[in-house]
Amino acid sequence: MRLVLASQSPRRRELLESLGLAVQVRPAVADESVHPGEGPEAYVRRVAVAKARAVHAARGEIVLAADTAVVVSGEVLGKPRDDGDARRMLRALSGADHAVLTGVCARRGPPGPLEEDVVVSTKVRFAPLGEAQIAWYVATGEPRDKAGAYAIQGRGGAFVRTVEGSVSNVVGLPLEETLALLARLGLPLPWEAR
């Protein structure tokens, strides 16, 4: 079985490769806009499934896709459009609890195909942020391509007070749940005899 990652995210690739999994990257394109009346969990699930289905799963391949969103006060925060949007998001997160939701979908090629998905939620609490902290962080450029405008594994980790749940989920891929999906579809895990 070959693992195909339907994502350009270097973080997802690094997480999988850190476990010793060989990953081939074939980025997928999908509608990532939130549809009217769509809840956060339904949103990340829909986008992850759409990404997985957008990449052909050949015989002997498993296509893995994911989508992460930050949810604060019922608002889904994707990647910021610009630095002003990043500042707005960071102000919303300041001193507040938020949820990081990741939808994960895995599709196995023939014979089959088989498809499974899961949504994982992690609760994160931010410290209160002053305008100087926000301006400094936005100026680093780190928030630009991150859901919720921060990276817990980078400088943004300085703002995180507590995490309840999967830390790798906050980075962009809940590893325990992802490995369970991949195992159910027949991918040998790194610690299993081959």
C-alpha positions as CSV (number, residue, x, y, z in Angstrom):
1,M,0.0,0.0,0.0
2,R,1.2,3.5,-0.9
3,L,0.1,6.6,1.0
4,V,-0.9,9.6,-1.0
5,L,-1.4,12.9,0.8
6,A,-3.9,15.1,-0.9
7,S,-2.5,18.2,0.7
8,Q,0.2,20.8,0.2
9,S,0.6,21.2,3.9
10,P,4.2,20.7,4.9
11,R,3.0,20.2,8.5
12,R,0.8,17.2,7.6
13,R,3.6,15.7,5.5
14,E,6.2,16.2,8.3
15,L,3.9,14.6,10.9
16,L,3.4,11.5,8.8
17,E,7.0,11.2,7.8
18,S,8.1,11.7,11.4
19,L,6.4,8.3,12.1
20,G,8.4,6.6,9.3
21,L,5.6,6.6,6.7
22,A,6.5,7.2,3.1
23,V,4.3,9.8,1.6
24,Q,3.6,10.9,-1.9
25,V,2.1,14.3,-2.2
26,R,-0.7,15.0,-4.8
27,P,-2.4,18.2,-3.7
28,A,-6.2,18.4,-4.2
29,V,-8.4,21.3,-5.0
30,A,-11.8,21.6,-3.3
31,D,-14.4,24.3,-2.4
32,E,-13.2,25.5,1.0
33,S,-15.9,28.1,1.5
34,V,-18.3,27.6,4.4
35,H,-21.8,27.0,2.9
36,P,-24.8,28.8,4.3
37,G,-26.2,27.0,7.4
38,E,-23.2,24.6,7.5
39,G,-21.9,23.8,11.0
40,P,-18.2,23.7,11.7
41,E,-18.0,19.9,12.0
42,A,-20.0,19.3,8.8
43,Y,-17.8,21.9,7.1
44,V,-14.4,20.3,7.9
45,R,-15.8,16.8,7.1
46,R,-17.2,18.0,3.7
47,V,-13.9,19.6,2.7
48,A,-11.8,16.7,3.8
49,V,-14.0,14.2,1.9
50,A,-14.0,16.5,-1.2
51,K,-10.2,16.7,-1.2
52,A,-9.9,12.9,-0.8
53,R,-12.3,12.3,-3.7
54,A,-10.5,14.9,-5.9
55,V,-7.4,12.7,-6.1
56,H,-7.5,9.4,-7.9
57,A,-6.8,6.4,-5.7
58,A,-5.1,3.8,-7.9
59,R,-4.8,0.1,-7.0
60,G,-2.6,-0.2,-3.9
61,E,-3.0,3.4,-2.9
62,I,-4.7,5.1,0.0
63,V,-5.4,8.8,-0.5
64,L,-5.4,10.8,2.8
65,A,-7.0,14.3,3.0
66,A,-7.7,16.7,5.9
67,D,-9.1,20.1,6.6
68,T,-8.6,22.1,9.8
69,A,-10.6,25.0,11.1
70,V,-10.5,27.1,14.2
71,V,-13.9,27.8,15.8
72,V,-14.4,30.6,18.3
73,S,-17.8,31.9,19.4
74,G,-19.4,29.8,16.6
75,E,-17.3,31.5,13.9
76,V,-15.2,29.3,11.6
77,L,-11.8,30.8,11.2
78,G,-10.0,29.5,8.1
79,K,-6.7,30.9,6.8
80,P,-6.6,34.7,7.0
81,R,-7.2,36.6,3.7
82,D,-4.5,39.2,4.7
83,D,-2.7,40.7,7.6
84,G,-5.8,42.7,8.7
85,D,-7.8,39.5,8.8
86,A,-5.1,37.8,10.8
87,R,-5.2,40.6,13.4
88,R,-9.0,40.3,13.6
89,M,-8.7,36.6,14.2
90,L,-6.0,36.9,16.9
91,R,-8.1,39.5,18.7
92,A,-11.0,37.1,18.7
93,L,-8.8,34.3,20.1
94,S,-7.2,36.6,22.8
95,G,-8.0,35.3,26.3
96,A,-10.6,32.9,24.9
97,D,-11.2,29.2,24.5
98,H,-11.6,27.9,21.0
99,A,-12.0,24.6,19.2
100,V,-9.6,23.2,16.6
101,L,-11.6,20.9,14.3
102,T,-9.9,18.6,11.7
103,G,-11.8,16.5,9.3
104,V,-9.8,13.6,8.0
105,C,-10.8,11.3,5.1
106,A,-9.0,8.3,3.8
107,R,-9.9,6.5,0.5
108,R,-8.5,3.2,-0.7
109,G,-8.2,2.4,-4.4
110,P,-9.3,-0.8,-6.0
111,P,-10.3,-3.3,-4.9
112,G,-13.0,-1.3,-3.3
113,P,-12.9,1.6,-3.1
114,L,-13.3,2.0,0.6
115,E,-13.6,5.4,2.4
116,E,-13.6,6.4,6.0
117,D,-13.7,9.8,7.7
118,V,-13.5,11.3,11.2
119,V,-13.7,14.7,12.8
120,V,-11.5,15.4,15.8
121,S,-11.9,18.4,18.1
122,T,-9.3,19.9,20.5
123,K,-10.0,22.7,23.0
124,V,-7.3,25.4,23.1
125,R,-7.2,28.4,25.5
126,F,-5.3,31.5,24.5
127,A,-3.6,33.9,26.9
128,P,-4.9,37.5,26.6
129,L,-3.0,39.3,23.8
130,G,-2.1,43.0,23.6
131,E,-1.9,44.9,20.4
132,A,1.9,44.9,20.4
133,Q,1.9,41.0,20.6
134,I,-0.6,40.8,17.8
135,A,1.3,43.3,15.6
136,W,4.6,41.5,16.3
137,Y,3.2,38.1,15.5
138,V,1.5,39.2,12.3
139,A,4.7,40.8,11.2
140,T,6.5,37.5,11.4
141,G,4.4,36.2,8.5
142,E,3.6,33.0,10.4
143,P,-0.2,33.5,10.5
144,R,-0.6,33.9,6.8
145,D,-1.3,30.3,5.8
146,K,-2.6,28.9,9.1
147,A,-6.2,28.2,10.2
148,G,-7.1,30.7,12.9
149,A,-3.9,32.7,12.0
150,Y,-1.6,30.9,14.4
151,A,0.8,27.9,14.5
152,I,1.1,26.1,17.8
153,Q,4.3,24.5,16.7
154,G,5.8,27.9,15.9
155,R,5.9,31.3,17.5
156,G,2.1,31.1,18.0
157,G,2.7,28.5,20.7
158,A,3.8,31.3,23.0
159,F,0.1,32.4,23.2
160,V,-1.3,29.0,24.1
161,R,-2.2,28.5,27.7
162,T,-3.8,25.1,27.7
163,V,-4.7,22.3,25.2
164,E,-7.3,19.6,25.9
165,G,-7.1,16.8,23.4
166,S,-4.9,16.0,20.5
167,V,-1.9,18.4,20.1
168,S,-1.1,17.0,16.7
169,N,-4.7,18.0,15.7
170,V,-3.9,21.6,16.4
171,V,-0.8,21.3,14.2
172,G,-3.1,20.0,11.4
173,L,-3.5,16.2,11.6
174,P,-4.7,14.2,14.6
175,L,-2.2,11.4,14.4
176,E,-3.9,8.7,16.6
177,E,-7.2,9.0,14.8
178,T,-5.5,9.2,11.4
179,L,-3.4,6.1,11.9
180,A,-6.6,4.2,13.0
181,L,-8.3,5.2,9.8
182,L,-5.3,4.1,7.7
183,A,-5.0,0.8,9.5
184,R,-8.7,0.0,8.9
185,L,-8.1,0.6,5.2
186,G,-5.1,-1.8,5.2
187,L,-2.0,0.4,5.5
188,P,0.7,-1.3,7.6
189,L,1.6,0.9,10.4
190,P,5.3,1.6,11.2
191,W,5.5,-0.7,14.2
192,E,3.7,-3.7,12.6
193,A,5.7,-6.6,11.1
194,R,5.6,-6.5,7.3
